[in-house]
Amino acid sequence: MIVNQKSLVPMLLLLQAAFIGLPSLGPQVRAASAGLLCLADLSLNPTDCPFLPANISGQVGDTVTVAVNVQGVDSLDGLDIPVQVNPAVLQPLSISLADSIMGNACTELQSGCGQILLQSVNSTSGVVRLAMDIFEVSVPGNGNLFEINYKVLSSSGAAIIFQLGCLGASAPGTCVALANPSIVNVNLQTASFMGPLPPDFYMAARPSFQPLLGSAETLLGSTANSVVALFGTGGFAGSVGLSATPVPLCSVSNCPSWSLNASSLAPASERAAVVVLTFFVPPGTPSNIWTVNVTATSGSISHSVLVTFQIVPPPRFSISADTTTLTVHRGQWPPPFFTLNLTEAGCGRTYEPETGCAGLGFSLSTSPNVKKGPSIGYRLFDTDVPTFTVTALVIVYTNSLTHPGTYAVVVFASTKWVISTITLTIIVVPDIRANV
């Protein structure tokens, strides 16, 4: 199996670590001091942050602009910032970099160029996201990063916040990543539309859908985590109790289970608090879809999120043979052999153990295993046909002392998660000269 290696620029690695929604694989280096990242009314604070969270107003049909500003950061050379709002109130239209400190977009990479890695405006989810870095240099961390234009669809109040549910980010529990090139700590200041809004908290889970490997034949268990984040707005303060859908009673050992690593959180206004939902699939768990409802309650305020886990069968090899029975004369030369094709359609040449693509494990077992039985060897050849196929030659060696009889050879082809087998039959008969 050939390993596919992907080359990623350091900034992309940083942004992916902040956005994956799971604990990062290695330690994150952080800047010592924390600046401020804010959402501001462009007409009042085009390049800095207001003393209090901004309250933006507008009439239905108007276009309003929110400035994403930073202050108190020594320098920046990259960012990944997602901003979210209720799309039934404010419909995101576009992103503008007209006043940004993040360099000028260039047709060719040169020092100081602002390179956009990702720019998206989703009018369905209400999420606007911009990821970019500056080629070779950094900029002072004070000023406008970008602007978001919204169309007012309703006069209802709505919070404009940063997307929640990531670990390893610049503001824990959110999906904000600022870099220089290490992760830069920042405090957050959100905004409201048609506020001020009453004390409340917002709740999100990332990822909200995850596949896990499992089937009645799996040899290994699997685990997935989802980060559930709460973010206080409107001066919210207080303890929030957490609960999840009860784990079902199960009379056998191969049923999934899940748990939260905390039963309460205390999110503060403009700060997030997180809890991790862990979902465990033991070996042999049948494929299925499970949805866990996580509820957060503080007094009369209650919110919930749904997290779905889908147990899917892992990749496996199918085995075909040119024949499953060979008759072999003792001492026959050249030695006869079976030709097997082991085909796996899901992975190709990609090596990704977490998705079940862990290559081929190949082994043989002969029965009866007697001292003077045939000796079995094999050779493997991989091919480039449309699906990943390994051709295996199972070679039968005998000599004049090999005991005649019938032997069974079980071939095991494993993807680490699932073992496929085929049984070959060898009939050893006396050599031709013995019958003369």
SVG drawing of the C-alpha trace seen along z (x, -y; Angstrom):
<svg xmlns="http://www.w3.org/2000/svg" viewBox="-39 -57 51 106">
<polyline fill="none" stroke="black" stroke-width="0.4" points="0.0,0.0 1.4,-3.4 1.0,-6.2 -0.4,-9.5 1.3,-12.4 -0.3,-15.9 1.8,-19.0 0.0,-21.8 1.3,-25.3 1.9,-25.9 -1.0,-28.4 -3.5,-25.9 -2.3,-23.4 -2.9,-26.0 -6.4,-26.9 -7.4,-23.3 -6.3,-22.5 -8.5,-25.4 -11.5,-24.4 -11.6,-20.6 -13.7,-20.8 -11.6,-18.2 -8.5,-18.3 -5.4,-19.1 -2.8,-16.4 0.1,-18.5 0.7,-21.4 -0.2,-24.8 2.2,-27.7 0.4,-30.8 1.3,-34.5 1.5,-35.7 -0.9,-38.7 -4.5,-38.9 -5.8,-41.5 -9.4,-42.2 -11.3,-41.0 -14.7,-42.8 -17.7,-43.2 -18.5,-46.9 -20.8,-49.3 -18.8,-50.4 -20.2,-53.9 -19.1,-54.4 -16.0,-52.3 -14.5,-51.6 -11.1,-50.5 -11.3,-50.0 -13.6,-48.5 -16.3,-50.3 -16.2,-50.5 -19.4,-48.4 -20.7,-45.7 -22.1,-47.4 -25.8,-47.6 -26.6,-47.8 -29.9,-48.9 -31.6,-49.1 -35.0,-48.9 -36.2,-45.9 -34.7,-46.0 -31.6,-48.1 -28.1,-47.0 -26.0,-47.2 -22.2,-46.7 -20.4,-45.1 -16.7,-45.7 -14.5,-42.9 -11.7,-44.8 -8.7,-43.9 -6.8,-45.9 -4.0,-45.3 -2.2,-42.5 1.5,-43.0 1.4,-41.6 -0.6,-39.3 0.3,-37.2 -2.9,-35.1 -6.5,-34.7 -9.5,-32.4 -12.7,-34.1 -16.2,-32.8 -19.1,-35.1 -22.6,-33.8 -26.1,-35.4 -29.7,-34.3 -30.2,-34.4 -33.9,-35.0 -33.0,-38.4 -29.8,-39.4 -29.0,-37.8 -25.2,-37.9 -24.5,-39.3 -20.7,-39.8 -17.3,-40.3 -15.2,-43.4 -11.4,-43.9 -11.4,-47.5 -10.2,-48.8 -8.3,-45.7 -4.9,-45.8 -4.3,-42.3 -2.4,-43.4 -3.4,-43.8 -4.6,-40.9 -1.9,-40.2 -1.9,-38.3 1.6,-37.0 2.9,-36.1 5.3,-38.7 6.2,-40.0 3.1,-41.7 0.5,-40.0 -2.7,-39.1 -3.5,-35.5 -7.2,-34.5 -7.3,-30.8 -11.1,-30.6 -13.9,-33.1 -17.5,-32.0 -20.9,-33.7 -23.7,-31.3 -27.1,-32.9 -28.8,-29.7 -26.7,-29.1 -25.9,-32.8 -22.2,-32.0 -19.6,-34.2 -16.0,-33.0 -12.7,-34.5 -9.3,-32.7 -6.2,-34.4 -2.5,-34.9 0.1,-37.5 3.1,-36.3 6.5,-36.5 5.7,-39.4 3.3,-40.4 1.2,-43.5 0.5,-45.5 -2.5,-43.9 -4.6,-47.0 -7.3,-48.0 -10.0,-46.6 -9.6,-43.0 -12.7,-42.8 -16.3,-44.0 -19.5,-42.0 -22.6,-43.4 -26.0,-42.2 -29.5,-42.7 -32.1,-43.3 -34.9,-40.8 -36.6,-41.3 -36.8,-43.9 -36.4,-41.2 -33.4,-41.3 -30.4,-39.0 -27.0,-38.4 -24.0,-38.6 -21.4,-36.2 -18.3,-34.3 -19.0,-30.6 -18.7,-28.2 -17.4,-24.7 -13.6,-24.6 -10.7,-23.8 -7.2,-25.2 -8.5,-28.5 -7.6,-32.1 -10.6,-32.4 -11.3,-28.9 -14.6,-27.4 -14.9,-29.6 -13.6,-28.9 -11.6,-32.1 -7.9,-31.7 -5.4,-34.6 -1.7,-33.8 1.7,-35.5 2.5,-32.6 1.7,-31.1 -1.9,-31.2 -2.7,-34.7 -4.9,-34.9 -7.7,-37.4 -10.8,-38.4 -14.0,-38.7 -16.6,-41.4 -19.7,-40.5 -22.6,-42.7 -26.3,-42.8 -28.9,-43.8 -31.9,-45.8 -30.7,-45.4 -29.9,-45.6 -30.7,-41.9 -31.6,-40.2 -29.1,-37.9 -28.9,-34.6 -26.4,-32.1 -25.9,-30.5 -25.1,-26.8 -23.5,-24.9 -21.9,-21.5 -19.0,-20.8 -19.0,-18.5 -22.7,-17.9 -22.4,-14.8 -19.7,-12.2 -19.2,-8.8 -17.6,-6.0 -16.4,-2.6 -18.4,0.3 -20.2,3.5 -21.0,6.9 -17.6,8.1 -15.3,5.3 -12.4,6.3 -11.8,2.9 -13.9,0.3 -14.0,-3.4 -14.5,-6.7 -15.6,-10.2 -15.8,-13.5 -18.0,-16.5 -17.3,-19.8 -20.4,-21.5 -19.9,-25.2 -22.0,-27.8 -21.4,-31.5 -22.9,-34.2 -24.4,-37.4 -26.3,-40.3 -24.5,-40.2 -25.3,-36.6 -23.8,-35.1 -24.7,-31.9 -24.4,-28.2 -25.8,-26.1 -26.8,-22.4 -26.1,-19.9 -27.7,-16.6 -27.7,-14.2 -30.2,-11.7 -29.9,-8.6 -27.8,-5.7 -30.3,-2.9 -30.4,0.3 -28.5,3.0 -28.4,6.7 -25.3,7.3 -21.8,5.8 -21.8,4.4 -24.1,1.4 -22.8,-2.2 -22.5,-4.5 -21.9,-8.2 -21.2,-10.7 -20.4,-14.3 -17.2,-15.2 -19.0,-17.7 -22.6,-18.1 -22.5,-21.9 -20.7,-25.0 -20.5,-28.6 -20.2,-30.6 -19.8,-34.4 -20.9,-37.2 -18.6,-37.4 -16.9,-34.2 -17.4,-30.5 -17.3,-27.4 -17.1,-23.9 -18.0,-20.3 -17.0,-17.3 -19.5,-14.7 -17.8,-11.3 -19.4,-8.5 -18.0,-5.0 -18.6,-2.1 -17.4,1.3 -16.2,4.0 -18.9,5.8 -21.5,3.0 -23.9,3.1 -24.1,0.2 -26.7,-2.3 -27.5,-6.0 -27.6,-7.5 -28.7,-11.0 -27.8,-12.5 -29.7,-15.5 -27.6,-17.7 -29.6,-20.1 -28.3,-23.2 -30.6,-24.8 -30.1,-27.9 -33.3,-29.0 -35.9,-29.7 -33.4,-29.6 -33.0,-26.3 -31.3,-25.4 -30.4,-22.1 -28.3,-20.8 -28.5,-17.5 -25.3,-15.5 -25.6,-12.6 -23.2,-9.7 -23.4,-7.2 -21.8,-3.8 -20.6,-2.8 -19.0,0.5 -15.2,0.2 -13.5,1.0 -12.8,4.6 -11.1,6.8 -13.1,9.2 -11.2,12.3 -11.6,14.3 -9.5,17.3 -8.8,18.9 -9.5,22.2 -10.1,23.2 -8.7,26.8 -5.4,28.0 -4.2,31.6 -0.4,31.7 2.0,34.6 4.7,35.0 7.9,33.2 6.1,31.5 8.2,28.9 7.7,26.1 5.5,25.9 1.8,25.2 0.0,22.2 -3.4,20.5 -4.0,17.1 -6.0,14.8 -7.3,11.3 -7.9,9.2 -9.9,6.1 -10.8,3.1 -12.9,0.4 -13.0,-2.2 -9.5,-3.3 -7.4,-2.9 -3.8,-3.7 -4.7,-6.1 -3.4,-5.3 -5.8,-6.7 -6.2,-4.3 -8.8,-6.5 -11.1,-5.9 -10.3,-2.1 -7.7,-2.5 -4.9,-0.8 -3.5,1.3 -3.5,5.1 -2.7,7.6 -2.1,11.0 -1.5,14.4 -2.1,18.1 -3.1,21.0 -2.7,24.7 -4.6,27.6 -3.7,30.2 -0.4,28.7 1.9,31.7 5.6,31.9 5.7,33.5 2.9,31.6 3.2,29.3 5.0,26.0 2.9,23.0 4.4,19.7 3.0,16.6 4.0,13.5 2.0,10.3 1.7,7.9 -0.4,4.7 -2.0,3.3 -3.4,0.0 -6.7,1.2 -9.7,-1.1 -10.1,0.4 -7.1,1.2 -6.3,4.9 -3.6,7.1 -2.7,10.3 -1.5,13.1 0.2,16.2 -0.3,19.0 2.5,21.5 2.5,25.1 5.9,26.7 6.2,30.5 9.0,33.1 9.2,36.9 8.6,37.1 5.4,35.0 2.5,37.0 -0.3,37.6 -3.6,36.3 -6.0,33.4 -5.0,30.0 -7.0,26.9 -5.3,23.5 -7.2,20.5 -6.2,17.1 -6.7,14.0 -6.9,10.6 -7.3,7.8 -7.9,4.1 -7.1,3.9 -10.9,3.5 -12.3,6.5 -10.8,9.8 -11.9,11.5 -11.1,15.2 -11.1,17.8 -10.4,21.5 -8.2,23.3 -8.0,27.1 -4.8,29.0 -4.8,32.7 -1.4,34.2 -1.0,37.5 2.0,39.8 4.5,38.7 4.1,40.1 7.2,42.3 5.7,44.1 2.9,45.4 5.3,46.8"/>
</svg>
